[in-house]
Amino acid sequence: MREKKPDLRLVAGDGKPAKKKRPLTAKQERFVQALVKGGPDGKGMSQADAYRSAYSADRMSSHAVHCEASLLAAHPEVAARVALHRQAVERSALTHSLTRRRWIVERLEHEAEHAQSDAGRVRALELLGKVTEVALFTDRVEQIDSELSPDQLRDELQQRLLKLVDDG
């Protein structure tokens, strides 16, 4: 005799059966691509322009295009895809800036060791000292947060001023 298998199903956090994720349609994908990088400058289009480029919107009013574009951009799968693209662009920009920073520091180190003049070496060392990790020439301001009342603060300032006058 066969044992009966339990009836298992995947449910969402609200207790309802979870829906299977469907891939984006070709038009939705074109919309996402236009949003992310479809403009002439490579920065992406507005939602309405992206909608017009992906869908037949010739007979639609401007208001209808804006409404449909907004609804489409709010679609969970579309929004997730746009977010993934934007995160990838941010990661790429960060990687590029870190690579450039590393190259500049390496060039400054080379100049500090091999510059033709003493002034060149000193300038390279000075710039290296200003690098965030070194922070040799960074002014630091110490800020102390205190829970003094305005009256207590005034009294403390008066005492310090009197002390400075007496010492001077």
ChimeraX attribute file (.defattr): number of C-alpha atoms within 10 A of each C-alpha:
attribute: neighborCount
match mode: 1-to-1
recipient: residues
	/A:1	3
	/A:2	4
	/A:3	5
	/A:4	6
	/A:5	6
	/A:6	6
	/A:7	5
	/A:8	6
	/A:9	8
	/A:10	11
	/A:11	11
	/A:12	9
	/A:13	8
	/A:14	7
	/A:15	8
	/A:16	10
	/A:17	11
	/A:18	12
	/A:19	9
	/A:20	7
	/A:21	8
	/A:22	7
	/A:23	10
	/A:24	13
	/A:25	10
	/A:26	10
	/A:27	14
	/A:28	20
	/A:29	16
	/A:30	18
	/A:31	27
	/A:32	28
	/A:33	19
	/A:34	23
	/A:35	25
	/A:36	23
	/A:37	16
	/A:38	19
	/A:39	15
	/A:40	8
	/A:41	8
	/A:42	11
	/A:43	12
	/A:44	17
	/A:45	21
	/A:46	16
	/A:47	23
	/A:48	22
	/A:49	20
	/A:50	25
	/A:51	26
	/A:52	18
	/A:53	17
	/A:54	18
	/A:55	15
	/A:56	10
	/A:57	16
	/A:58	9
	/A:59	8
	/A:60	12
	/A:61	10
	/A:62	12
	/A:63	10
	/A:64	13
	/A:65	21
	/A:66	18
	/A:67	14
	/A:68	17
	/A:69	21
	/A:70	14
	/A:71	11
	/A:72	18
	/A:73	23
	/A:74	12
	/A:75	13
	/A:76	11
	/A:77	16
	/A:78	19
	/A:79	14
	/A:80	14
	/A:81	18
	/A:82	19
	/A:83	14
	/A:84	13
	/A:85	17
	/A:86	15
	/A:87	12
	/A:88	12
	/A:89	13
	/A:90	12
	/A:91	12
	/A:92	12
	/A:93	12
	/A:94	12
	/A:95	12
	/A:96	12
	/A:97	12
	/A:98	12
	/A:99	11
	/A:100	12
	/A:101	13
	/A:102	12
	/A:103	12
	/A:104	13
	/A:105	15
	/A:106	13
	/A:107	13
	/A:108	21
	/A:109	17
	/A:110	13
	/A:111	18
	/A:112	22
	/A:113	14
	/A:114	12
	/A:115	16
	/A:116	10
	/A:117	11
	/A:118	11
	/A:119	11
	/A:120	16
	/A:121	19
	/A:122	15
	/A:123	16
	/A:124	21
	/A:125	16
	/A:126	15
	/A:127	17
	/A:128	21
	/A:129	15
	/A:130	14
	/A:131	14
	/A:132	10
	/A:133	8
	/A:134	10
	/A:135	13
	/A:136	13
	/A:137	13
	/A:138	11
	/A:139	7
	/A:140	7
	/A:141	6
	/A:142	6
	/A:143	6
	/A:144	6
	/A:145	6
	/A:146	7
	/A:147	8
	/A:148	10
	/A:149	9
	/A:150	9
	/A:151	9
	/A:152	11
	/A:153	13
	/A:154	12
	/A:155	12
	/A:156	13
	/A:157	12
	/A:158	12
	/A:159	12
	/A:160	12
	/A:161	12
	/A:162	12
	/A:163	11
	/A:164	10
	/A:165	9
	/A:166	8
	/A:167	7
	/A:168	6
